[in-house]
Amino acid sequence: MEPWFDALPRLLEDLGGRWELELESPVPRGSMSAVFRCRTADGRAAVLKVAPDQARLATEARALAAWRTQHVPAVLAVDEALGALLLEAVEPGTPLAESPSQPGAEQLAALVSSLHENGSPDPSFPPVAARVAHLFDSGRKHHERRPDLAGLVPPELYERGRALALRLAEDAPATVLLHGDLTPLNVLDGGEARGLVAIDPAACLGDPAFDAVDLVLWRAEDAGTIAARVEALAAEGGADPGRLLAWCSAFAGMTALETAENGAGSPRQLRTYVELASSAA
């Protein structure tokens, strides 16, 4: 990564000149990319994203272009060779993770349903089973960094969640273009008229119920809250409530580990996630 960061100023200068951009402030979006607010030549607000993983950024650009909905940002330009992507800015653009309250089921269902109904499921995108395997493999780092967390979520319980998730991936009732990483960090406030907007997809193909898991589990303090969200999303968006709850059970152990390691959740939330994970069969 260091050589890439060393070359970043020249890359930004080149892109700014070629795409006629006025770079503004950086946007904190993790360690795997650099993101900047900017202005196009006609004064339009935009976001420039560059990353050393050119293939991943190219897939992201292809997925965003495959959706025909206001619930994703428009792609203004892309350079796959340089790993650069220029997107329209989403206003006000506040991440859901920074919101003090949970959006209503109608808003969440509008986002998820629009993605699934207005995306082109190109077979070149990977299956959701590959995404599941990647997430569970990556999630092992929580146990590696914090061996004490095995007392909260034993490895065998974690692997039971993986097995359930893979079974759900293999017997999906329908196949749609999934966002694949629809976490509260990747959902922005697009304003009253536009609604919620999804960014940073890890696009894959599979079961529609997969995409709603993180939104259902987010800040859930008890099983009743999770059940109510599942039923509300099913009623608003036509999801299968049984499958959605099963997906949540499969990923609840991973969510408990992430929440505990980050210190972001309450003891009650952790108990809720572990109890849900224990129901995975």
N, C-alpha and C positions, 0 to 999 in steps of 0.2 A: 504493500500500500504506500510506503514512503516515496518511491519514485513517482507514483501517480500523483500524490499530493504535491511533490516538488514541481511537477509539470502543470499543475492546475492553473496557476495564474496565466501562463501562456495560452492554455486551452480556452480559458474564459475570454481572454482578449481576442483570440481568433474567432470564437463563436459570436462574440458581441459585434465584431466588425462585419462578419458575413451575414448575420441575421438582423443587423441594425438594431441592437439592443442597448438600452441604458440600464446597467446593473445597479440594483439598489441593495437592500439588506439581505443577509443570509437567513435561511429558514432552518431551524434545528429539526432535522429529520433522521437522526441516527448516524452511525459511523460508516455506512456502506455507500454513501453518495453525498454529493454537495448540492444544495438547493438554494436558489437565490430568487428573490422578487426582482422583477425588472419591468421595463417599459419597451414596447415595440416602437417602430419609427412613427406610427400614427398615434402614439400615446396610449395604446391599449395596455392594461395591466396584465402581466404574464408571469409565469414561473419557469425558470430554467433549472433543469435537473441534469447533473452529469455524474457518471459512476464508472468505476474501473471494470465492472462486470458488464461488458457491452452486450453480451447475449441476453442477460436478464433484462436489461433496459429495453432492448429491441422487442422482447416478448411483451413487456409492459406496454410499450407503444402500440404494438399490434392488437393487444386486447382492448385498449382504450378506443382505438379506431374501429373495433368490431362492434362496439355498443352504439346504438342509435337512441340515446336518451340524454336528457338534461341532468341525469343523476351521476354523470361522470364528466370530467373536464374535457374540452375539445383539444385535440392535438394540433398544434400550430406548425411544428416542424420537428423533424427527427434526423439524426445522423447516427446510424447504427455503428459505423466504423469508429466513431469517437466516443460512443456511449453518451450521447447528448439528446435531451428531449425538452421541447418547449411546449408548455401548456398554457391554456387560458387560466387566469387567476380566478379563484372561487372567492366570492365576497359574501359575508364577512370572513368566512374561511376558518372559523374557530373549530378546532378538533372536538369531537364529541367527548373525548377523554378529559377535556378541560371544562366541560359543562357541569354546572352544579346539579342538574337534574337529568333524569332519563327521558328521552323523547317518548311520545305516545306510540302505541302499537300501530296506529294508522300511518305515522311518518316512517317507522321502520319497515313496515310491510310495503309501503310505496317504493322505498329504495330497493329492497330485495327483489320484489316482484318485477320492477322495471328492468333491473339488470338481467333477470332470467328470461324475461319476455322479449327483450330487445337486443339480445346478443347473438352473434353468429357462432355456433359451436363448431368451429373449424377443427377437424380431427388432428391437426398438427399440434394443438394444445395437449399437454399431458393429462392422463386420467387422474381423478381425485385420489385414487389409491396411492399414486406416487407422491402426491402432496401429503397425504396422511403419514406415509412412511417417513418422509423427510421431517415432518413436524415431530413425530415421536422419537426419531433418531436424535434430532437436535435437542429435544427436551431432556435427554439424559444428562445434559450438562448441569442441570439443577442438582441432581443427586451427586454428581462428581464434585461440584463446587461446595455443596453443603450436605455432607453425608448425614448430618443430623436430621435432615428432612425425610429420611427413610422412616423415621418414627411417625411422621405425619401421613405420608403416602408411601407405603412399602413398594419396592420394585415390582413385586408380583401383582399388586393392584394396578400399578401403572401399565404393566404389560397386558393386563386384562382389558384395560381401556383400549389399547392398541388393537387387540384382537377383535373387539366389538366394532371399532371404527372401520377396520378392513372388511369385516363382513358387511357392514352397511354400505361401504363403497362398492362392493361387488354385486349387490342385489338391488341397486337403485331402480326405482320405478320409472324414472325419466332421466334424460341427460341434457343438461343445459350448460352454457358457458358460465362458470362460477368465478367470482372475484378471487376466492381462495385465501384472502387475508383480511376479512371484513371485521377488523377490530375497531374499538372506539378511537384509536389513534389515526385510523385510515378513513374515518367518516367525518366530513366537514359540514358545517352549517352553510348552506347556500342561500340563505334568506327565505323569507316567507313565501315568495312566489316559486322559487326553485326547489326548496326542500333540502333534504340531505344529499350530499355528493360523496361518492366513493373515489378514493385515490389509491395509488401504489398497489395495484392488483398483483397477485401471484396466480395468474389465470390457469384454470384447469377445467376439465369436463366431468360432470357427474351429478349426483343427487342434489336437487335444489335445497333440501333441508340443511345441508352442510354449511352454507354461508351464514346462517343466522345464529350459530352456536355462541360466538363471543358476545353478540349483542344480547342474547338471552341471559348469559351468566354474569354479565357486567354488573358489579356492585350488588349482586343478589344477596340479601341477608338471610333468607330462609327458603325452604322448599316451596312454600306457598307462593312466593314471588316468582320463582322460576316456573311453576305450573301455570300461574296466571299469564305470564308473558308468552309461554308456549301456546296456550289456548287463544290468546288475543291475536298473536301473529298468524295462527292457523285460520282464525275466523276472518281476518282482514286480507290475508294474502293467499289463502288456499293451500297452505302447507299441511302436511300430514302431522298432526300433533304427536302421535306415537313415535314416528321416526325422528322428529326434531328432538323430543325428550331423550331418545336413545342416543343420538349424536351428542347431546349435552352430557349424558352420563359417561360416554366414552372419553370426552375431553375434560371432564371435571377434575380428574387427578392432576393432569398437566396444569390446569388453571390454578389449583390449590398450590402446587409447587411454585409457579411463577409469582403468585400473590404473596406467598410466605417469604420467598427470597427477596422480593422487592420491598417488603414491609408496607405494602400499599393497602392491605385489607384488614378488616377487623377479625378477631377470633371467631365471631359468629359466622362471618363469611367463609372462613376456612372450614369450620365444622360443616357448613352447608355443602361446600364443594366435595369434601371427603365423603359425606353421607351419600351424595348423589353418585360419586365414583364407585362406592361400594355396591350400588344397585346394578352396575354393569354386569351383564350375564353373557 
